[in-house]
Amino acid sequence: MLVSYSSSSEEETENVLLKGVPKRLRRHEDNLLRKKLKAEDHIAKAREEDVSNTRLPLPSSVLDMFRDHENPQTEDRGAHGGRIRSFKHERGNWATYVYFQYIPEEGFLELLDEMTKVAASHGISLSHAHEFHLSLSKTVVLKHHWIQPFIRSLRTCLAHVKRFVCSAEKLKVYSNDDRTRTFLAMEVSTGQAQLLQLMKAVDSTMEEFTLDTFYKNPSFHISLAWCVGDWTKHIQKECLQEMQSLLECHEEGPFTLTLDCQELRFKSGNKTFSFPLC
């Protein structure tokens, strides 16, 4: 095979020709090239500015998405009577529970005042419950966008549950799961079967949203008062029987707390929803 190579004489001729190009002409060509590159760069920057100017602004919901992480809220225990949260507060997470509200009967608050005075005489400072209620669920964390689907599911589960009445006569002391609070309550003595049926309906909704269900062997009760810390054994030993005597020796006869279970309530954050039973 024959391969053709350029001879050294040809290369020398090309170099001679290049050297013969006037310097002024070469400078002119260089200037034209620089102007062309500068013009292309200017056009590219102008296009980028047009794109940024026509781009739609981000919605406020997206801009606020991570602000909680930038400015975390600090918890003021003094604003909650020294209570400690069972879970960290985060925007979009709502403390949620299902319950029956108890509206105090005549004479009940006077009795409760007498019981808290008995506890105080034994060095225990009890605070009245802000709202008297009977819980049918644990306090769980519900995402804000789950609230409406949760309500629909709960309403479906309660569609055929009938209203009933339950009552309580005996005092009992409870503590929360992490033993940071102690509760004085009255344990339900009648209506337990209906409450268990209702609890199962609530549990089915909790399971649907992968939330904690209620206790396996629940002791249904109406919370009356509370204090910070675990004072369970101290109250049981020192003053529970004395407070029970106040209920049994009431001037109008033994006091029985009666709860008309006709409207179940669901509270999530600062929103409360009612579910009338049939």
PyMOL commands that set and color helices and strands:
alter all, ss='L'
color gray80, all
select helices_A, chain A and resi 8-19+23-54+60-63+67-70+77-80+108-121+144-157+192-208+232-238+240-248
alter helices_A, ss='H'
color red, helices_A
select strands_A, chain A and resi 93-101+127-128+133-135+140-143+164-175+181-190+221-228+257-261+263-268+271-276
alter strands_A, ss='S'
color yellow, strands_A
deselect
rebuild
show_as cartoon
